[in-house]
Amino acid sequence: MVDRIAAALERLAPPSPANADPLAHPAYVWRDGALVAARAFAPLPLAMLHGVDAQKTALTDNLRRLAAGHAAQDTLLWGARGTGKSALVKAAAGAVQGEGGALALVEVPGDRLATLPALFDTIAAVPRAFAIFLDDLGFDAAGDARGLRSLLEGGAEARPANARLIVTSNRRHLVTRDIREQDSAINPRDSVDDQLALADRFGLSLGFHVVDQDGYCAIVRGYADRYGLPFDAADAIQWATRRGSRSGRVAWQYVVELAGREGIALT
């Protein structure tokens, strides 16, 4: 009877999964309180990311410092959707790893911020650097962001020396801003300052902007050359016009379309 009760309780609350070896994989996902090896980490080469040269240099240099055990910054990549923020994070991590840097990327879902202290406990003593990747992060209210602010700076459980946060967001200040708040706040400046305080915690802030037509065509051409696909600027522009947007993401989607037309699988 006792065994059956214990088995039933275990089914209701299964034990936490075991951590993957933190030294063995290039990338992980923080899932259910454990490090899980990413199934297929295949970052683009840095050379394939066009129009973001300054951002490439800044982020890659920062990750090199982190991998070498030197001082490194928490980083915010902000700007228009589809402009290559997430792709650059993975490409920069891959580039540092390709140089022999002792660095791993750990992706953490935005709704799991409260579990970051447990992740920090897991990796703090590991002889390897970790870039903690929070993709497409945003908050509806300044109060929701206070936990992350404490982890970045000033909290009792700030991130360990071998870990830095790499955050992407469509919002420069991560928190939704509403002009009406300045009418209702007792001190409007306090309300604005509270929202800006989170973005100010990042030592490195990199902006990404919508590409112009020439930039978009350059991105498409770079992909097409890599995969041996035909390049037709007029067709590429027509594709972007139908989508109502020019961005690195739209360029990639067009290249996928090209590859499909040619009967080629992209790897």
C-alpha positions, 0 to 999 in steps of 0.5 A, spaced: 500 500 500 505 504 501 509 503 495 502 504 491 501 511 494 509 513 493 508 511 486 502 515 485 505 521 488 511 520 484 506 521 478 503 527 480 509 530 482 515 527 477 522 529 479 526 534 476 529 532 470 537 531 470 541 537 468 545 535 461 553 536 462 554 543 462 561 542 459 559 538 453 554 542 448 554 549 445 547 551 447 542 549 452 535 550 453 533 552 461 527 547 461 523 545 468 529 547 472 534 543 468 539 545 463 537 541 457 542 540 451 539 544 444 537 539 439 540 543 433 544 549 434 546 551 427 548 559 428 549 562 421 556 565 420 557 572 422 559 574 415 552 572 412 549 578 417 549 584 413 547 591 415 549 590 422 557 590 422 557 595 428 553 590 432 556 584 430 563 587 432 560 589 439 557 583 441 562 578 439 567 582 442 563 582 449 562 575 448 570 573 447 571 577 453 566 573 457 569 567 454 576 569 457 573 570 464 574 578 463 569 583 465 563 583 460 557 587 459 550 584 460 547 586 453 540 589 450 539 588 443 533 592 441 529 594 435 524 593 429 522 586 428 526 581 423 532 585 423 537 580 425 537 581 433 536 573 435 540 571 429 546 575 431 546 573 438 546 565 436 551 567 430 556 571 435 556 565 440 557 560 435 563 565 432 566 565 439 565 557 440 569 556 433 575 560 435 575 555 441 572 560 446 569 556 453 562 559 452 555 556 452 549 559 450 543 558 454 536 560 452 531 562 457 523 563 456 521 570 458 516 567 462 521 563 467 525 569 469 523 567 476 527 561 475 534 565 473 537 564 481 536 557 480 540 557 473 545 561 476 546 556 482 547 550 477 552 554 473 556 558 478 561 553 479 562 550 472 569 552 469 565 555 463 562 562 461 554 562 459 551 567 455 543 567 458 539 568 452 532 572 453 529 572 446 523 577 445 523 580 452 518 585 454 514 587 460 507 591 460 508 594 467 514 597 470 513 593 476 513 586 472 521 588 470 523 589 477 525 582 478 530 582 472 533 589 475 535 586 481 538 580 477 542 585 473 544 589 478 544 591 486 540 584 488 542 579 493 542 574 488 545 577 482 548 573 476 555 570 477 561 572 474 561 567 469 554 569 466 551 575 463 544 576 460 543 577 453 536 580 451 533 582 445 526 586 445 522 590 440 522 595 445 528 600 446 526 600 454 523 593 454 517 596 458 510 599 454 510 606 455 503 610 455 503 617 454 497 617 459 501 615 465 504 622 465 497 625 466 496 620 472 502 620 476 503 624 482 510 625 479 510 624 472 518 624 471 518 618 477 514 614 472 518 615 466 524 614 470 522 607 473 521 605 466 527 607 463 531 604 469 531 597 467 534 598 460 539 603 464 542 596 467 545 593 461 552 596 459 551 594 452 545 597 448 545 595 441 540 598 436 537 595 430 533 598 425 529 597 418 533 596 412 532 600 406 531 597 399 539 596 398 540 593 404 535 588 403 537 586 397 544 585 399 541 580 405 538 576 399 544 576 395 548 574 401 544 568 402 543 566 395 550 566 393 551 562 399 546 557 397 548 557 390 541 560 388 539 565 382 538 572 384 533 577 381 533 584 385 526 585 382 523 579 384 526 580 391 523 587 392 516 584 389 516 579 395 518 584 400 512 589 397 507 583 398 509 582 405 509 589 406 516 589 410 523 589 408 527 585 413 532 580 414 527 575 416 523 577 410 529 576 406 530 569 409 523 567 407 524 569 400 530 565 400 527 559 402 522 560 397 527 560 392 530 554 394 523 551 394 522 553 387 529 550 385 528 543 389 534 545 394 534 543 401 537 549 406 542 546 411 
